[in-house]
């Protein structure tokens, strides 16, 4: 998927979508280009990004782009030439990613990366999410900024064969229902990618992913 926005107030939302087993030179699953005009233009909700490959940034590559990821899963994406890239997400060239209630797991060579260009400011905000090995699996280059919230979990998510959470997973009931981070107000979706109710049972916290 390639997305580019002009300086308008039109936003995009990708939801209830599975992006799997694609290959590209850059951005094996998604490439966001110059989407930062007027704020965060792209939101991913209930999205699974699985098993994509690329020479550089095999999951989501965000260049001069700002996007949000909520209740989504990014796993087993492999970057083959960018040996310091985040195989899950790479944000650069004034790129910003806000990640909430999501699982970033087993992406290579790193789960996430941010920064890398002189004179730019790039940032990753990670909250109420599972990133195995935590900040150690995130590459922060020059001019990159990582906000790693204490609500994150840095252990394996315990998946079933379809990358859903097993009943004993640490991610069950550990998500955030709603909140505000750096002026961004979010609310967890009320259904999951399979159409099931979220949270379940009602009144509990949502699952991560």
Buried (B, 14 or more C-beta within 10 A) or exposed (E): BEBEBEEEEEEEEBBBBBBBEBEBEBBBBBBBBBBBBBEBBBBBBBBBBBBBBBBBBBBBBBBBBBBBBBBBBBBBBBBBEBEEBBBBBBBBBBBBBBBBBBBBBBBBBBBBBBBBBEEBEBBBBBBBBBBBEBBEBBBBBEBBBBEBBEBBBBBBBBBEEEBBBEEEBBBBBBBBBEBEBEEEEBEBBEBBBEEEEBBBEEEEBBBBB
